[in-house]
Amino acid sequence: MKSAVIVFPGINRDRDMAMALARFTGSAPEMVWQTETALPPGLDLIVLPGGFSYGDYLRCGAIAARAPVMIAVRDAARRGVKVLGVCNGFQILIEAGLLPGALMRNASLHFVCRQVRLRVENNGTFLTRKLRRGDVVQAPVAHGDGNYFADPATLQALEGEGRVVFRYVEGTNPNGSINDIAGIVNRDGNVIGLMPHPENMIEALHGRTDCAPLFESLVSA
């Protein structure tokens, strides 16, 4: 499995993601700086990691979505290459038009850093195939703008087409996301965005290993 992690100024979870990918795939991902105009050939997976690209100026992910490398990421996504965006990466995917909706300021107006519980709503994706629908996993969140919103038509499509991948278990929604949505997938099934950080809940030193099956799913897919 050949993977790449896209690195933007202000991103701070790139090494966490790279270590997680190396742990499960057996090979280190390519680290691709945001000014590159081409991606390494033969990629199976592209990851946009978490952090604060460009200091979250303008809107979270808005500047990064217009970086040169994102033209190549869009082209790869159109060809069917799998793309995963975590936290700020999710924000970038939305700003780049690769996923629908918007991620707004947390309803509390505060940055939230804690554990949440996620229910798997769709276990047919490249990130959840090693889990069962209804399984609940624990994962950390760390964001100030994770409040997912979509207009009624988009929301109906997401729900009706089974494109909600993860939902915050009742009572653990940290940001006010509509319908407790924590992660979604595009219509073609090859682009996923989620706010929680699965790369930080995969080994004993993290306290739990709940998210290890997500990386096992990536390898399996």
N, C-alpha and C positions, 0 to 999 in steps of 0.2 A: 504494500500500500504506500503510495507516494503522496505526501501532503505538503502544504505550504501554509505558513502563518503570515498574514499581512501586518506590517508594523507601521504605525503612524506616530508622529510626534505626540507625546502625552499618553500613549498606550502603556499600561503597566502590568498587564496580565499575559503578555506575549510569552514570557519564559515559563510561566506556570502552564500555559497551554502546550508549549513545545515539549516540556518534560512529560506531561500527561500523554501526549501523542506518542512520544518515543517509548514510554513505558509499555503501551499496549500494542504498538505496531512493530516495535523492534528496530525502528530507524528514526533518526532525528528529522523533523520536517525542515523544509527550506524556509529560511526567514527572508521575506521579500519586503524591501523598503518601499514606501508609498510613492516615490518618484519614478519607479520602474514602469516601463510601458509594455512590458511583456512578462508573462509568467513562465516558470520552468515547464518544459514539455512533459506530457504524460501524467499530469496530476490527477489523482482520484478524489482529493478533498482539498478545499480552500477554507481556512478558518480566519475570521475577523474576531480578534480577542477583545477582552474588556479593558477598561481604563477611561482616560479622559482625553480623547484625541483632540488636538488643538485647544486644550484647556476648556472644552465644552463651550467655546465662544460661539456666538450667533445662535445656533441651536445644537444640541448634542448630536454629533455625527454629521452635521450639515456640511462642514468644510471637508471632512475626510471623504464624504461621498463624492466629492468633486476632484479628488486626487487623481493623478494620471493613471495609477494602477487600477483604479476602479473600472476603467474602460475594458481592460483585459478581464477583470472579474465578471463583469456583465456578459461579455462574450462567452466566457467559459460556462457561466450559468445557463446561457441559451443553448449551449452544446450539450447540456446535461451533466456537467461536472457538479459534484456535490459541494454545497457551500453552507457553512455553519457560522452564524453570528451570535456571540455571547455578550450580553450586557451592552456595552458601547458598540460592539459589533452588530447587535440587533438594531440599535439606533441607526447605524450606518446603512444597513441593508434597507431599512424603511426609507431613509433619506435618498438612497440611490434608486428607489423604485423597484427593488427586487422583492419586497414584501409590502403588503398593504397596511393602511392604518397610520397611527401616530403614537409616539411615546412622549407623554407630557410630564410636567412636574408632578412628583408624588402628591397625593391628596393631602398629606400632612404638612407639606411644604418643607419637610426635613429630609436630609440624607438618611437612608436606612441601611444599617449593616447588621444583619442577624441571620439566623437560620429560618428557613421556611420549609413547608411540606408541599410536595408536588404530586398530583395525581396524573398518571399517564392516561390521556384521553384517546390517543391513537398510537397503537403499537405496531403499525405497519410502515413506519418511517425508518430511514437509515440510522436514526439516533435511538430508536426505541424497540427495535425488533427482538432484542434479548429480554424484553420485559413483557408483562401482560397488561392488557387494558384494565385499568382500575388499580394497578399497583401504585403504592405511595412511596416516594423516596424523599429524603431530606437533602437540602442543598443550601449553601449560603447565598445571600444577596448583598450587594453593596452598590447602591445607586441613589441618585436624587431625582432622576427623570425616567421612571419605569412604569408610569401609569398608562397602560395600553388603552387606546381609544380607536374606534372605527365607526363610520356612519352606519345607519341601519341596514342598508343593502349589503355593504361589505361584511358586517357582522353576521347577517343571515347566511351569506355564502360560506363564511368560515365555519359556522356551526353546522350548516346543512351538508357541507361537503366533507365534514370530518377533518378539517384543517387546523383545529385547535389541538396541539400536540400535548401541552401541559397546562394544568389548571392549579392554581393555589388551592389547597384544601381549605374548606370553610374555616374562617377565623384566622388564617395565616397570611391573607393578602396584605403585602407590606406597602402597597402604593395606590390602591384604589382602582386597579385595572378593571375595566368593564368585563362582566361575566367571569371574573377571577382568572382571566387569561394570563398565562405566564410564558407561553411559547406557541408559535404557529409555523405552518409550512406552506409553501407556494402550491399552486395548482399542479405543477409538474412533479412535485414531490422531491425535488433536489435542492431546495433552499429552505433552511430552518433557522429561525431566530428565537432566542429565549433570553430572559433577563437573569435568572440564577446562574451561578458559576459551578458547573459540574466538575471542572478541573480541580477544584479545591475540596472535593469530597470523594477521593478515590483510594486512599491508603490509610493505614492505621494511625499514622502521625497526624492525619486530619481529624481524628476522632471517630470517623465513620467511613464506610466504603460504599455508601448507597449509590453513588453515581458511576461506579466501575462498570455496571452493565451498559451504560450509555456509550462508553468507549469500546467495550466489547462489541456493541452493535455496529459502531463505525467500521471496525475491522471486518466483521461478518458481512457487512453490506458492500 
